[in-house]
């Protein structure tokens, strides 16, 4: 009875809202506002640990249950704490899961939501132990039959990347398959899970071939898919026509070959409701299936390119995507998934279509032109035209077929071969796709072309089908297949009013030439530089044109009818207001009404559409004024941000206001950096920059890093001064997102001038800004090697302003080529000359390949000879002896940096020989030092004849040197002092080195060792050496 009362009290608290929770929780929630998600999980884990450590299991259960009953926040803390322990403490996982099942009051809903969030946002950052435990936890949830576990399994499957046969990806694919196979009865209860699992693993089978482990996994996948297809075919039928496409790819596998026979000749054997393959082909594939074959990270990057990247500026994003996902032979199969996703899921609004945002056809063109496999290229073309084959205007969308026609249309000038191969494919696929259904395929393609002309995607097709750039045979085939579309329209007026968007795209194409989507010429650096420079110059044409466009009157009538009467009146009042102060007052009234308890949150989207239209003028031009005052921060779009700063996270109004900002952000992305500007500049928002993280998590992106990068990119394009103004705060408040990001640094250095660079350097030296740290600076500088010359110099200037030891980045020498990276080499050389050489530095310098035109190593060694000759001699001696005696494998395991340094004995000798030649006509006696002579003698004694001949001049320096290490230790010093050479050297004046170096005429004098003091030092060193 008592427990029942507690449960009712918990429900009552939930219904009463957050105010009760705050009252119960006290000040704890106020401080929680400042915690990151990972810190919050740690805090929850510490709460659970404090309750369960040092007590019996029963006492621990009582303590947890008592704490859970205090309210929803406490319930969430315990659930998240136990969840975190499961992930981080494998030994306690079983016990923690049992406790979690006992204390959970919401059917594990909190845990399921957190798992989904981690899978969608943080999975790539998880350590291997946490990934293993996450799979274990999902398996336990499935075993327990927890409601909603099927959704987690589908999210897990989304993380399995196509075209990736790395060990971690294969492990994940097999782990999820094992869960689905072991819990087969549970899987059969969910139709959508059956269809999603079949779609996923049918696609993955294609990638798994070659090695024995992959073949074993492939057989498990085949058995799994066949069993579900045969037993639950009607559930699989919901996949639609893309099921046929995937089955075509695996048709040669015996089990699927037999399935194909049944599909074609005996469909009733699979299901009484299945009438044949035409039924499947005429069903459109849902977006959720097309989206499930892209990982969340791929999906985010593609959506970013199609919504935020300007046409002509996409190359570096495409290069990044290529390196990350499309660089291996196995990854070629991923292109089909990407093309199907772009055609079927990415459907831009009319506003985006008419803007200069990167169009879908340009991305698809890039994917086609960079394809290196004939099989993958054929599959990619089929993926592009797949919705054409059985197109029905009633069921299918014009957006699914638009990319293919636009790729052909816009490729005619820069890439006629692409247009020709696509037109040829379109003609040949009609009779060859499936001969018994040739009539249906022909009708589908004809309907697609008709619909394209009706919707005026292209005004007419004759210029495309009957173009002189196409060969005669192809034009004849097109006239034969599509005579209706090959005749030019009689009135020429129609051609002139074709479609402004297409003509504008043509202009863009001629401006950008082949750089629009073709990455095939990436190897030709000269052409690339010319194209880049052209692109940069032309980029500035668009800005003034946009500024001078006369703004049309704002029409928000379609939205007003969907608003409540009181809200509608305020929006109209906002529209009529002329001065900023009055608009700010009305905007504040609108925000107050949104925060009222009875406000219908479904109206947020409509309200955001109205505000976005009304505030267009506020988002045009530069944001940062000459002087920041509270007046300059008073504009209508800032009002929600100002109210956000006055609230706490535990207030229900806080989340409602975040939802409003999220809706605004979806329609006007510039809201993001405007919020950053307000949080940075306003005194009222001092210390509240972390509000931006809450905002980022509330957006559809749901990820701080992605949101921050997109907003800084938008800021870079609109207001460079504001970008520099925000930089110190961004790096200070979000170090985890910025200090590892070469992308953000590139954004900054790509647009700043010398004065802004100097300003940032001053911020660094005054301690207001940290842009690099030891654990990530090397990777960022390696990334910078592909940047423009000025961008690289800026990056190095900013690095040198930090107090980071040069040894941290010295391994970058292994990546520098003297012809390709002169900027980095010159910066590094000037910095090395200020340093006292360490053994690691000397090793990295000597590990550079020898080339007559590469003077880097010789120049720095010469400088060190002049300044630190004794120290350099000792380091070179050590490296010569080590490389002469230690096995290569043992060398490569010494340190992480030495794995990069492929230092060989021959390299050291070549560099020393170059140095010897450089010092020939100088007074420097570097090669007469005892450590150098001892090391050369040591190497000469054990090296082969080829090396002795090649470096005979170098070894001759040590020929007359007598190795005193063979004498008894006690007599070394006396021998050194009593030898004739030593007495002669001892009698020389202090500058005897220079005199002997300049006056020596014989080989004996050239190889003469240094004064007695140095010889004693060298002798002791040899005596302690135990090779």
Residue pairs with C-beta under 8 A, 6 or more apart in sequence:
6 69
7 69
7 105
9 69
10 68
10 69
10 71
10 72
10 75
10 105
13 20
13 21
13 24
13 71
13 72
14 72
17 652
18 650
18 651
18 652
19 652
20 71
21 29
21 71
21 72
21 73
21 650
22 29
22 650
24 70
24 71
24 73
24 74
25 71
25 73
25 74
25 650
29 73
29 648
29 649
29 650
30 648
30 650
32 40
32 43
32 649
32 650
33 648
33 649
33 650
33 690
34 690
35 43
36 693
37 697
40 80
41 80
41 81
41 83
41 84
42 84
43 77
44 76
44 77
44 78
44 80
44 81
44 84
45 80
45 81
45 84
45 85
45 88
46 81
47 67
47 77
47 78
47 81
48 64
48 77
48 78
48 81
48 82
48 85
49 81
49 85
51 60
51 63
51 64
51 67
52 60
52 63
52 64
52 99
55 63
57 95
60 99
61 99
61 102
64 78
64 99
64 102
64 103
65 102
65 103
67 74
67 77
67 78
68 74
68 75
68 78
68 103
68 105
75 103
75 105
75 106
75 110
76 110
78 103
79 100
79 103
79 104
79 108
79 110
79 111
80 110
80 111
80 114
82 96
82 97
82 99
82 100
82 103
83 100
83 110
83 111
83 114
83 115
83 137
85 92
85 93
85 96
86 92
86 93
86 96
86 97
86 100
86 133
86 136
86 137
87 129
87 130
87 133
87 134
87 137
88 129
88 130
88 133
89 96
90 129
90 132
90 133
90 136
93 133
93 136
93 137
97 137
97 140
100 108
100 111
101 108
101 144
104 110
104 111
107 146
107 147
107 148
108 141
108 146
108 148
109 148
111 141
112 141
112 146
112 148
112 149
112 151
112 152
115 134
115 137
115 138
115 152
115 155
116 151
116 152
116 155
117 702
118 126
118 134
119 134
119 152
119 155
119 156
119 158
119 159
119 296
120 155
120 296
120 702
121 296
121 702
121 703
123 131
123 159
123 296
124 297
126 134
128 168
131 168
131 172
135 156
135 172
135 175
135 176
135 179
138 149
138 152
138 153
138 156
138 179
139 179
139 182
139 183
141 149
141 152
142 149
142 153
142 179
142 183
142 186
143 183
145 186
150 190
150 192
150 193
153 176
153 179
153 180
153 193
153 197
154 192
154 193
154 196
154 292
156 172
156 176
157 176
157 196
157 197
157 200
157 292
158 291
158 292
158 293
158 294
158 295
158 296
159 172
159 295
159 296
160 169
160 172
160 173
160 176
160 200
160 204
160 295
161 169
161 295
161 298
161 325
161 334
162 203
162 204
162 207
162 293
162 333
162 334
162 337
163 207
163 325
163 326
163 328
163 330
163 331
163 332
163 333
163 334
163 337
164 207
164 330
164 331
164 334
165 207
165 208
165 214
165 330
170 208
170 213
170 214
170 217
173 201
173 204
173 208
173 217
174 217
174 220
177 201
177 217
177 220
177 221
177 224
180 187
180 197
180 224
181 220
181 224
187 193
187 194
187 197
188 194
188 231
188 232
191 232
191 235
191 238
192 238
194 228
194 232
194 235
194 236
195 235
195 236
195 238
195 239
195 289
196 288
196 289
196 292
197 224
197 228
198 225
198 228
198 229
198 236
198 239
198 243
199 239
199 242
199 243
199 246
199 289
199 292
199 293
200 292
200 293
201 221
201 224
201 225
202 225
202 243
202 246
202 247
202 249
202 250
203 246
203 293
203 337
204 221
205 218
205 221
205 222
205 225
205 249
205 250
205 253
206 249
206 250
206 333
207 330
207 333
208 214
208 215
208 217
208 218
208 221
209 215
209 218
222 250
222 253
222 255
222 256
223 255
226 255
226 256
226 259
228 235
228 236
229 236
229 259
229 270
230 259
230 270
233 270
233 271
233 274
234 271
234 273
234 274
236 243
237 243
237 271
237 274
237 279
237 280
237 283
238 286
239 285
239 286
239 289
240 280
240 283
240 284
240 285
240 286
240 289
241 280
241 281
241 282
241 283
241 284
241 285
241 386
241 387
241 390
242 285
242 289
242 290
242 340
242 386
243 280
243 285
244 277
244 280
244 281
245 382
245 383
245 386
247 256
247 259
247 260
247 263
249 379
250 256
251 257
251 260
262 269
262 270
263 270
263 276
263 277
264 276
264 277
267 274
267 275
267 276
267 277
268 274
277 434
277 437
278 437
278 440
281 389
281 390
281 437
281 440
282 390
282 392
282 395
284 387
284 395
284 396
284 400
285 340
285 344
287 344
287 345
290 337
290 340
290 341
290 344
290 345
291 299
291 341
291 345
293 337
293 340
293 341
294 302
294 337
294 338
294 341
298 325
298 338
299 341
300 701
300 703
300 706
301 317
301 320
301 321
302 321
302 338
302 341
302 342
302 346
302 363
303 346
304 317
304 706
304 710
305 314
305 317
305 318
305 321
305 358
305 363
306 342
306 346
306 348
306 352
306 357
306 358
306 359
306 360
306 363
307 348
307 352
307 357
307 669
308 357
308 669
308 710
308 713
308 714
309 317
309 357
309 358
310 356
310 357
310 358
310 539
310 717
311 356
311 357
311 358
311 359
311 362
311 508
311 512
311 516
312 356
312 508
312 511
312 512
312 515
312 516
312 535
312 538
312 539
313 358
313 535
313 539
314 358
314 362
314 363
314 366
314 517
315 515
315 519
315 532
315 535
316 746
318 363
318 366
318 517
318 519
319 519
319 522
319 786
320 743
322 370
322 519
325 331
325 334
326 332
326 334
326 335
326 370
329 372
329 373
332 371
332 372
332 373
332 375
332 376
333 376
333 379
335 367
335 371
335 376
335 379
335 380
335 383
336 376
336 379
336 380
336 382
336 383
338 367
339 364
339 367
339 380
339 383
339 384
340 383
340 386
342 360
342 363
342 364
342 403
343 360
343 364
343 383
343 384
343 386
343 387
343 399
343 400
343 401
343 403
343 404
344 387
344 400
346 360
347 397
347 399
348 357
348 360
353 359
353 501
354 501
356 508
356 542
359 406
359 505
360 402
360 403
360 406
361 402
361 403
361 406
361 407
361 410
362 410
362 516
362 517
363 517
364 384
364 403
364 404
364 407
364 517
365 407
365 410
365 411
365 415
365 418
365 516
365 517
365 518
366 517
366 518
366 519
367 380
368 377
368 380
368 381
368 384
368 407
368 418
369 415
369 418
369 517
369 518
369 519
369 520
370 519
370 520
371 377
371 380
378 425
381 421
381 422
381 425
382 425
382 429
384 403
384 404
384 407
384 422
385 404
385 422
385 425
385 426
385 429
387 396
387 400
387 401
387 448
388 401
388 404
388 426
388 444
388 445
388 448
389 429
389 433
389 440
389 441
389 444
389 445
390 440
390 441
390 444
391 400
391 401
391 444
391 445
391 447
391 448
391 451
392 444
392 447
393 447
393 451
398 451
398 452
398 455
398 457
401 448
401 451
401 452
402 452
402 457
404 422
404 426
405 449
405 452
405 457
405 458
405 464
406 457
406 458
406 502
406 505
407 418
407 419
407 422
408 418
408 419
408 422
408 423
408 464
409 419
409 458
409 464
409 502
410 505
410 506
410 509
410 516
411 418
411 419
411 422
412 419
412 464
412 467
412 469
413 506
413 509
413 510
414 509
414 513
414 514
414 516
414 518
415 514
415 518
416 467
416 469
416 470
419 464
419 467
419 469
419 470
420 469
420 470
420 471
420 474
423 464
423 465
423 470
423 474
423 478
424 474
424 477
426 445
427 474
427 477
427 478
427 481
429 441
429 445
430 438
430 441
430 442
430 445
430 481
431 438
433 441
434 441
446 482
449 461
449 482
449 485
452 458
452 461
453 459
453 460
453 461
453 485
456 499
457 499
458 464
458 498
458 499
458 502
459 494
459 495
459 497
459 498
459 499
459 502
460 485
460 488
460 489
460 494
460 495
461 482
461 485
461 486
462 485
462 486
462 487
462 488
462 489
463 488
465 475
465 478
465 479
465 482
465 485
465 486
466 475
466 478
466 479
466 486
466 488
467 475
470 478
478 486
479 486
489 495
508 516
509 516
511 534
511 538
512 531
512 534
512 535
512 538
513 531
513 534
514 521
514 531
515 531
515 532
515 534
515 535
521 527
521 528
522 528
525 820
532 788
547 620
547 621
551 616
551 617
554 575
554 613
554 614
554 616
555 613
556 571
556 575
556 609
556 610
556 613
556 614
559 606
559 609
559 610
559 613
560 568
560 571
560 572
560 610
562 603
562 606
563 571
563 603
563 606
563 607
563 610
564 600
564 603
566 593
567 590
567 593
567 603
567 607
570 586
570 589
570 590
570 593
571 590
571 607
571 610
571 611
571 614
573 586
574 583
574 586
574 587
574 590
574 614
574 636
575 614
577 583
577 586
580 634
580 635
580 636
581 634
583 636
584 634
584 635
584 636
584 639
586 636
587 636
587 637
587 639
588 639
588 643
590 607
590 639
591 639
591 640
591 643
591 657
591 660
593 599
594 604
594 607
594 656
594 657
594 660
595 643
595 653
595 656
595 657
599 656
601 656
601 659
604 659
604 660
604 663
605 663
607 660
607 663
608 660
608 663
608 664
608 666
608 667
609 667
611 637
611 664
612 664
612 667
612 668
614 636
615 636
615 637
615 668
618 635
618 636
618 637
619 637
619 668
619 670
619 674
621 718
621 719
622 718
622 719
622 721
622 722
623 673
623 674
623 677
623 718
623 719
623 722
624 677
624 719
624 721
624 722
624 725
625 632
628 681
630 682
630 683
633 678
633 681
633 682
637 664
637 671
637 674
638 674
638 678
640 657
640 660
640 661
640 664
641 661
641 674
641 675
641 678
641 679
641 685
642 678
642 682
642 684
642 685
643 657
644 654
644 657
644 658
644 661
644 691
644 695
645 679
645 682
645 684
645 685
645 688
645 691
646 684
647 653
647 654
647 657
648 654
649 694
654 694
655 698
658 694
658 695
658 698
659 698
661 671
661 675
661 695
661 698
662 695
662 698
662 699
662 700
664 671
665 671
665 672
665 695
665 699
666 699
666 700
669 710
669 711
669 714
670 714
670 718
672 695
672 707
672 710
672 711
672 714
673 711
673 712
673 714
673 715
673 718
673 722
673 726
675 691
675 692
675 695
676 689
676 692
676 711
676 715
676 726
676 729
676 730
677 722
677 725
677 726
678 685
679 685
679 688
679 689
679 691
679 692
679 729
680 689
680 725
680 726
680 729
681 725
685 691
689 729
689 733
690 733
692 704
692 708
692 733
692 734
693 704
693 734
695 707
696 702
696 703
696 704
696 707
696 708
697 703
697 704
699 707
701 707
701 710
704 734
704 737
705 737
705 741
708 730
708 734
708 737
708 738
708 744
709 741
709 743
709 744
709 747
712 723
712 726
712 730
712 744
712 747
713 747
715 722
715 723
715 726
716 723
716 747
716 748
716 750
716 751
720 751
720 752
720 756
721 756
723 747
723 748
723 751
723 752
724 748
724 752
724 756
724 759
724 760
727 748
727 760
727 763
727 769
728 763
728 768
728 769
730 738
730 744
731 738
731 739
731 769
731 770
731 771
732 768
732 769
732 770
735 770
735 773
738 744
738 771
739 770
739 771
739 772
739 773
739 776
740 776
740 779
740 780
741 780
742 779
742 780
742 783
742 784
745 771
745 780
745 784
745 795
745 798
746 783
746 784
746 787
746 791
748 760
748 794
749 757
749 787
749 790
749 791
749 794
749 795
749 798
750 787
750 788
750 791
752 760
752 794
757 794
757 797
757 798
760 769
760 771
760 798
761 797
761 798
761 801
763 769
764 770
764 771
764 798
764 801
764 802
765 801
770 802
771 798
771 799
771 802
772 780
772 798
772 799
772 802
772 804
773 804
774 804
774 805
774 808
777 799
777 802
777 804
777 808
777 809
778 808
778 809
778 811
778 812
780 795
781 795
781 796
781 799
781 809
781 812
781 824
782 812
782 815
784 791
784 792
784 795
784 824
785 792
785 815
785 816
785 820
785 821
785 824
787 795
789 823
792 823
792 824
792 827
793 823
793 827
796 823
796 824
796 827
799 809
800 827
800 831
806 831
806 832
806 835
806 841
807 838
807 840
807 841
810 840
810 841
810 844
810 897
811 844
811 897
811 900
811 901
812 824
812 828
813 828
813 844
813 845
813 847
813 848
814 844
814 847
814 900
814 901
814 902
815 821
816 824
816 825
816 828
816 848
818 825
818 851
818 853
818 854
818 856
819 853
825 856
829 856
829 859
829 860
832 841
832 845
832 860
833 860
833 863
835 841
836 868
836 871
837 864
837 868
837 871
837 872
837 875
838 875
839 875
839 878
839 879
840 897
842 864
842 872
842 875
842 876
842 879
843 875
843 879
843 898
843 901
843 903
844 897
844 901
845 856
845 857
845 860
845 861
845 911
846 857
846 876
846 879
846 903
846 907
846 908
846 911
847 901
847 902
847 903
847 907
848 854
848 856
848 857
848 907
848 911
849 907
850 857
850 907
850 910
850 911
850 914
857 911
857 914
858 911
858 914
858 915
858 918
861 872
861 911
861 915
862 915
862 918
862 919
864 871
864 872
865 872
865 915
865 919
865 924
865 926
866 924
869 924
869 926
869 929
870 929
870 1014
870 1017
872 926
873 926
873 929
873 931
873 932
874 931
874 1021
876 908
876 912
876 931
876 932
876 935
877 931
877 932
877 934
877 935
877 1021
879 903
879 908
880 905
880 908
880 935
880 936
880 938
880 939
881 935
881 938
881 939
881 1025
881 1027
882 891
883 891
883 903
883 904
883 905
883 908
884 905
884 938
884 939
884 942
884 943
885 942
885 1027
891 898
891 903
892 898
892 899
893 899
905 939
905 943
905 947
906 947
909 939
909 947
909 950
909 951
909 954
912 954
913 951
913 953
913 954
915 926
916 927
916 953
916 954
916 957
919 926
919 927
922 997
923 993
923 994
923 997
923 998
924 997
925 993
925 994
925 996
925 997
925 1010
926 932
927 933
927 957
927 1007
928 957
928 993
928 996
928 997
928 1006
928 1007
928 1008
928 1009
928 1010
929 1009
929 1010
929 1014
929 1018
930 1009
930 1010
930 1014
930 1015
930 1017
930 1018
930 1019
930 1021
931 1018
931 1021
932 957
933 957
933 958
933 961
933 1007
933 1009
933 1018
934 958
934 961
934 963
934 965
934 1018
934 1021
934 1022
936 954
936 955
936 957
936 958
937 958
937 961
937 963
938 1027
939 955
940 948
940 955
940 958
948 955
956 1003
956 1007
957 1006
957 1007
958 1007
959 1003
959 1007
960 1004
960 1007
961 1007
961 1009
963 1022
964 972
964 975
964 976
964 1015
964 1019
964 1022
965 1019
965 1022
965 1023
965 1025
967 975
969 1023
972 1016
972 1019
972 1020
972 1023
973 1016
973 1019
976 982
976 1012
976 1015
976 1016
976 1019
977 983
977 986
977 1012
981 1008
981 1009
982 1012
982 1015
985 992
985 1008
985 1009
985 1010
985 1011
985 1012
985 1015
986 1011
986 1012
988 995
988 996
988 1011
989 995
992 1011
993 1010
993 1011
996 1005
996 1008
999 1005
1000 1006
1000 1008
1009 1015
1009 1018
